[in-house]
Amino acid sequence: MDNVDIQRQVAHMLIEWNPLQLKEAAYKAQSTEVVKALQQTVDPSILGSQIQRIYEASFQKWLPIEECITTARKLISLKLTDMTHND
C-alpha cells in the first residue's frame, strides 16, 4: 500500500463522510491517524472503534459506532482493492 496514495484516498473518503459537518481541512490529522489504524487491521469492528476513538479525542464528539463501522468497511475495501492491484 503506497502510503501517500492511500492517505489521499482515505482523506477524500473521510471528507465525503464528513460526520461532523466541518470544512474539509478539519479532518487532515484524523485521516493520518485513520491510515495508521487501517494499516494494522482488516477487521471493520476494530477499525470502526478506532475511528470512533480518534474523532472523539479530536473533537470531543461521540459518533455512533454503526457509522464508524460502515466507514471502516469502505476503507478496508479500499485497502484490499489496492493490495490486489499491487500484487
Stockholm file with secondary structure:
# STOCKHOLM 1.0

chainA/1-87         MDNVDIQRQVAHMLIEWNPLQLKEAAYKAQSTEVVKALQQTVDPSILGSQIQRIYEASFQKWLPIEECITTARKLISLKLTDMTHND
#=GR chainA/1-87 SS CCHHHHHHHHHHHHHHHCTTCCCGGGGHHHHHHHHHHHHHCCCHHHHHHHHHHHHHHHHSCCCCHHHHHHHHHHHHHHHHHHHHHCC
#=GC SS_cons        CCHHHHHHHHHHHHHHHCTTCCCGGGGHHHHHHHHHHHHHCCCHHHHHHHHHHHHHHHHSCCCCHHHHHHHHHHHHHHHHHHHHHCC
//
